[in-house]
Structures are given as C-alpha cells and as structure tokens.
Amino acid sequence: MLSFLKKLFGREEKFYELLDASAEQAHESARILVRLHASIGTPDFDTALLNLAESRRSDKRIGHKITRALCSTFVTPIEREDIESLANALYKIPKTAEKIGGRIAICPSNFTTDLVAKQLQMLVHATEIVASMVRQLRAMHEVEKIQSAYEKLQLVEGEADKFMVGVLRDLYQGNVDAKEVFILSDIYELLERSIDLCRDAGKVIFQVALKYA
C-alpha cells in the first residue's frame, strides 16, 4: 500500500514539475529576447536568436511529455482539461517570443528603439509572475497568494496596454517613415500580445486554484 501511494504521489508531482519547466521556458524566452535586442549588430545576436528557437523547441518537448503522461496516468493532481489548458497557454508565450525575435532579426537596426526595450522588460516581469503562480499550484489551498499574483499580472497587462496606445499614437502622429511605422507597430503589437498571453495563462491558474480551494 505504501509503495502504491509513493508511486501515485510521484506521478502527481511529475505534472507539477513539467508545468514548472514549461513556465520557466516562457520566462527564459523573455530574458533571451532582452539579450537579443541588446545584442543587435554584434556577433552575439545570432547566438541569442538560436537560443530563442531552442527555448521554444524545449517547451514543445515538455508539452509532448505532458501529453504522454496524461495518456498513461489514471490519477492527476488537477483535472486533465486544466493541465492541457495551462500547458497550451504556457507554450504560446515562447512561440510568440520566437516570432518577435524573427521580426527583430529582419528589422533595420536603426528602427529598434528604447520603447521596445521597455516592453521587453514588461514581458520579463509578466513571465516571472506566471512562473511563480505555476509553482504555487502545489499549495492551491492558499488561493489568496495566487489571487494576489494574478492581480499583479493584470496590473502589468494593463500598464502594457496603456503603453501600447501611447507608442502607437506617437508612431502614427509623428514624422516617421511609413516603412518604420509598419515594422515597429508589428513588433509592438506582438509584444503586447505576448503579455496578453501571460495574463491568459495566469487566468487559467487562478481559475484552477478557485476550483480546488
């Protein structure tokens, strides 16, 4: 009986570990984007771009492990649908980060701005909060902590939305070349989207916590 319980709890812990790893890849992808942007025009840029692609692939492999574990495990720590929803929400973050890296790679270096760097820092903060929320899933009875983290995440997302409106207004109304407007608005919007994806992942976590509180 004791052996069975150890095996059962070990399987439950495996799901938490995989979700933790996925959230960490989301956070790592944001940090790589910061390095990528800072290394434009240097030999380190291509390395950062490769690291970004590898982060996305690593998270995809984690997603496959979660899928296999769901197929081979009868008892899960939370409902299967919740695990799948969270895994999918987390994967979208590094996937979008890779798209942002691709846009920066083809963007003329003189078009990148400090505003992009500020959005990237917001993304790093958002992914850090998401990673902390995933770690807190093991203590879902402490729903107040998860709610507090989710509220912080919503605040970051709200600030990012306001920032986006401001930068687009300045971009459209300023004396800016049409090509630059197109390129930068595309990057700005992808960055805003990535922060929205962090909020979506946080919402899944918060809803799970409420369900099991």
N, C-alpha and C positions, 0 to 999 in steps of 0.2 A: 504494500500500500504506500509506504513512504517513498519507495522508488518510483511509483507511478506519479505521485504528487510532484516529486522533483522534476520528472520528465515533463509533466504538464506545465508547471510554472516556468520551466526553461523555455518551452515553446512560446509561452506568452511574452516572456522577456525578449525573445528574438524579434517579435514585431516592433516592440518599442525601440530596440537597437537599430533596426532597419529604418524606421521613421526618423530617428535621431540622425542617422547617417545621411538621409535624404535632405533633411533640413540644413545640415552642415554644408552639404554641397551647394544648396541655394545661397547660403551665406558666403561661401568661398567664391562662388561665381561673381557676386557683387564686389568682393575685395579684389578679384582679378581684374574686373572692369576698371577699378580705380587705378591699378598698376598699368593697365593697358593705356588708359587715357594719359597718364603721366609720362609714358614712355614713347609717345608719338614722335617719330623722327629719329629714334635711337634703335640700336640693334636688339634691345630688349623687347621691342614691340611684337615681333613675330613670335617670340617665346611666350609672351603673355597671351597672344591670340591662340596659340596651340593649347595652352593651359586652360583657356576658357572652353575650348571644344572638348577637352578631356574631362572637364568638370561636368559638362552636360552628358557625356557618354557614361561617366561613372554613376550619375544619378539614374540614367536609364537602366543600367545594370542592376541598381538597387531596386528599381521598380519591378524588374523581372523576378528578382529574388522574392519580393513581397507577393507577387502573383503565384509563384510556385509554392510558397509557404501557405498561402490561402487554400490552394488546391489540395495540399497534403495534410492540413491540420483541421481537426474537427472543432476544437475549442479555441477561440480567440479572445484576447483581453477586452476588445470592444467589437461591435458589430462589423461584419465583413464589409458592408457597404461604406461604413465610416472610414475604415482603413484604406479602401480603394479611393474614396473621395479625397482623403488627405494626401495620399501618395500622388494622385494625379495633380492636385493643386500645387504640391511642392515641386513636381517635375517641371511645371510650366515656367517656374522662375528662372532656372539656369537655361532653359530652352530659349526664353526671351532674351536673357543676357547674352547668349551667343549671337542672336540676331543684332543686338546693339553693337557688339564687337565687330560684326561684319560691316555695319554701317560706318563705324568709326574708321575701319580699315580702308574703305574706299572714299572717305571724306577728305578733301584737301585740308592739310594741317592748319592752314590759316583760318579755316571755318570753325574749328573747335574752340570753345570758349570756357571761361570760368563758370558760366552758368551750368554747363554740362557737368563740371566737377562737383558743383553744389548738389545737383540732382543725384549724382552717383553716391554722395555721402548720405543722402536721404535713403537711398536704396540699401546701403550697407546697414544703416540703423534699423530699417524695416525688417531685413532678413535676420538681423541679430535678435530682434524681438520674437520673430516667428520661431527661430531655433530654440529660444528659451521656453516658449509656450509648448513646443513639442516635448521638451524634456519634462515639463510639468504634468504631462498626461499620466505619468505613473502615480501621481497624487491628485486624482481628479476630485477627491472629496474636498480639496482646498480650492473650490471653484472661484473664490474671491480673488486669489492670486492670478488665476488665468484671466478672469474678467478684467482685472487691473492692467494686465499686459495687453489685452485686446483693446482696451480704451486708449492705451499709449499708441498702439498700432494705428488706430483710427485717427488719432491726432496727427501722426506723421503723414498719413494718407491725405488728410485734409489740408495740411500745410503744403504738400506736394501739388495738390490741385490748384491752390491759390498761386503758388509759384509758377505753375504751368501757364495759367491765364496771363500772368504778368509778363513772362518771357515771350509768349506769342504776341501779345499786344505790342511790345517793343519791337519785335521782329517784323510784324506786318506794317506798323506805322512808321518805322524808322527808315533811314536812307540805306536800304540793304538790297543787294543784287538779288534778282528773282531766283537764281540757282541756289544762292546761300539760304534764302528763305525756305526753299523746298528741302534742302539737305538737313538743315538744323531743326526744322519743325518735325521732320521724320524721326530724328534722334530724340528730341524732347518728348514726343508722343510715345515712343517705345519705352522710354524711361518711366514716364508716368504710368504706362500700362504695367510695367514690372512691379511698381509699388502697389498698384491696384491688386495684382496677383498675390502679393504678400498679405494684403487685407483679406482676400478671399480665403487663403489658407488659414489665417487667424480665425476667421469666422467659423470654418469647419471645426477647428479645435475647440472654440468656445461652445459651439452647439453640442459637441460630444461631451464636454465637461458638464454642461447643464443636464444632459440626458442621464449621466451616471452619478450626478451629485446626490 
